[in-house]
Amino acid sequence: MPDPTPDTRLVPLLLDPTRLRISATLVAAGEVEFGFVRDRVGLSDSALSKQLKVLTTAGIVESRREPTGAARRSWVRLTTDGRAQVSAHILALREIAAGGERP
């Protein structure tokens, strides 16, 4: 049986450019502080929180809170499954860009 075409391997949730930028940032950075992602992607706190909730519900991202004095810092990272999904999505995008040939 032939390999599925690249477009069938895309992760629908990552077709949203904002969620793709968040996920790509996390692939490159590992576990990072919420503010790093916010600044890197250029979103407000509330907009990033909303997108992270969607990604968390899908099992792509996980977060943890850490007390630091009077405030708490949030840390975000891809799950193991999330990292695999993002990698497969990026590979499929590269194949589509290359005309269907594997890079």
Buried (B, 14 or more C-beta within 10 A) or exposed (E): EEEEEBEEBBBEBBEBEBBBBBBBBBBEBEEBBBEBBBEBBEBEEEEBBEBBEBBBEBEBBBBEEEEEEEEEEBBBBBBEEBBEBBEBBBBBBEBBEEEEEEE
